[in-house]
């Protein structure tokens, strides 16, 4: 699935493609921050609906990550690294604020400092 974004002059700007459906708004924001730190343009679709979870069906309130078609390969690589790190089960402590972070987090959720690995 892809969406083409046009400028006011009706010129094709870029093509965004759905990359991933996050399990939560927290995961979506974590992935967005991680990818943006690597220069990947990421757009969250459904972010505003995530707060209505419980009032709306879960499938309606899902948050999707969309990326520029030209950056899809890098985004997929980063997503794979995220899932591999998540499988390792190794929590890490932030060297800046001391907060404990789950395995898949590349940035501290508290202060956005990069993970030591």
C-alpha positions in Angstrom: 0.0 0.0 0.0 1.3 3.4 -0.9 0.2 7.0 -0.9 1.5 9.8 -3.2 1.9 13.2 -1.7 1.6 16.2 -4.0 2.7 19.8 -3.6 0.4 22.8 -4.2 1.7 23.0 -7.8 0.3 19.4 -8.2 3.8 18.0 -8.6 4.7 14.6 -7.1 6.6 15.2 -3.9 7.2 11.7 -2.6 5.5 8.3 -2.2 4.9 7.1 1.3 4.5 3.4 2.0 3.1 1.6 5.0 6.0 -0.1 6.8 4.6 -1.4 10.1 1.6 -1.4 12.4 2.8 -0.8 16.0 1.4 -2.6 19.0 1.1 0.7 20.9 1.5 4.4 20.6 4.7 4.1 22.7 6.2 1.6 20.3 5.2 3.8 17.3 6.9 6.8 18.8 10.0 4.9 19.8 10.4 3.5 16.2 9.7 7.0 14.8 12.4 8.5 17.0 14.9 5.7 16.2 14.3 6.0 12.4 14.4 9.8 12.4 17.7 9.7 14.2 19.0 7.7 11.2 17.6 10.1 8.7 14.5 8.2 7.7 11.4 10.3 7.1 8.6 8.7 9.1 4.9 9.6 9.3 2.6 8.1 12.0 -1.0 7.4 10.8 -3.7 6.9 13.4 -1.7 8.5 16.2 -4.6 10.7 17.2 -7.0 7.7 17.5 -4.7 5.8 19.8 -6.1 7.7 22.8 -9.6 6.4 21.9 -8.5 2.8 22.4 -11.3 1.1 24.4 -13.9 3.4 22.8 -13.1 2.3 19.3 -12.2 -1.2 18.0 -8.5 -2.0 18.3 -8.1 -2.3 14.5 -9.4 1.3 14.1 -7.1 2.8 16.7 -3.9 1.2 15.4 -0.9 3.4 14.7 0.9 2.8 11.4 4.4 3.8 10.4 4.7 5.2 6.9 8.0 5.9 5.3 9.3 7.5 2.1 9.5 4.8 -0.6 13.1 5.8 -1.3 14.1 5.1 2.3 12.1 1.9 2.7 15.1 -0.5 2.6 16.9 1.4 5.4 13.6 1.6 7.4 13.1 -2.2 7.0 16.7 -2.8 8.2 16.2 -0.6 11.3 12.9 -2.4 12.0 14.6 -5.7 11.8 17.3 -4.5 14.2 14.6 -3.3 16.6 12.9 -6.7 16.6 16.2 -8.6 16.9 17.2 -6.5 19.9 13.7 -7.0 21.4 14.2 -10.7 21.1 17.5 -10.6 23.0 15.7 -9.7 26.2 18.6 -7.5 27.4 17.3 -4.4 29.3 19.7 -1.5 29.4 20.2 1.4 31.8 20.6 4.9 30.4 24.1 6.3 31.0 22.6 9.8 31.2 19.6 9.5 33.5 19.8 5.9 34.8 16.4 4.9 33.6 15.9 1.2 32.7 14.8 0.7 29.1 13.3 -2.4 27.4 15.4 -4.4 24.9 14.1 -2.9 21.6 14.6 0.7 22.6 17.5 2.5 20.8 16.8 5.7 22.7 16.1 6.2 26.4 12.3 6.7 26.7 13.0 9.2 29.5 15.7 11.5 28.1 16.2 10.2 24.4 19.9 9.4 25.0 21.1 6.6 22.6 21.6 3.1 24.0 25.2 2.1 24.7 25.2 -0.7 22.1 
